[in-house]
Amino acid sequence: MKTTQKSTYLITQGAVIAAIYIVLTLTFSAISFGPVQFRISEALCILPYFTPAAIPGVTIGCLLSNILAGAMLPDVVFGTLATLIGALGSYALRKQKWLVCVPPILSNAMIIPFVLRYAYGAEDLIPYMMVTVGIGEILAVGVLGGILMVALEHYKNILFREAFH
């Protein structure tokens, strides 16, 4: 595949990932935001295991989801940053398949409680919110993302062919 075709392919992959992230976040918005959150779209944070296009994909998806949902500016900025850090970490750990879910869990558990406190005035203790956000991330990224990873593993050469050829 030529360089231009490869670039177009990866941009398209990233755009599709962003679109899926947005749809999942907004469809399940009732549980996607708040001190106790379960953002189903975070399962997509395992996708850097398969393709580098997932890094901008989940990052832009998070950014646009937060904007479209009317999130406060610190949430838009730092929530997106947490997702970017997690995606970069997942990509860096892609050779250790089952560690790919760790960076998004940790980055969100460490950053989002401060967003909840200072952007939304959540009165819970930061460590408590780290636990609640962390549990949501473990369920979304660790469990749902793990299931997604196993399901996609069989189709990786079809869906993510540029990353494997």
C-alpha positions, 0 to 999 in steps of 0.5 A: 500500500502506498504511503498516501493510501496508508495515511488515508486508511489510518485517518479513516480508522481513527475517524471511525473509532472516534465516531463509535466512541462518541455514539457509545458515550452519548447513547449511554450518557446517563452513566457516562458522566459523574462521580460514579461513572461507567463509560462504555466507550472506554472499552475502545481504549484497548484499540491501540493494541491493534492500531496506532490510529486508535490513539487520535481516534479515542482522544478525539472521540473523548474530546467531542463527546465531552463537548457535545455532552456540555461538559465543563471546560476543565473536563473537556481539557483534562478528561481528554488528556487522561484519555490521550495518556491512557491511549499512548500508554496502551500503545506503548504496552502493545507487546504485553497484550494484557497490560494494554488496559492498565494505562487508561484505568490508571490515567482516568482514576488519577486525573478525573477525580480532580476534574470532578472536584474542581470543575463540578464541585463534587464533595467526595474525597479525592481518594474515594473518587479515585476508587469509584472512577477506577472501578468504572474504568476496570469494568469498562476497559478491563472487562468490556475492553478485554472481551472486545480484545478477545473478539477482535483478535480473530479479525485483526488481520482484516480490520487492522491490516495496516498495523499487521502487514 
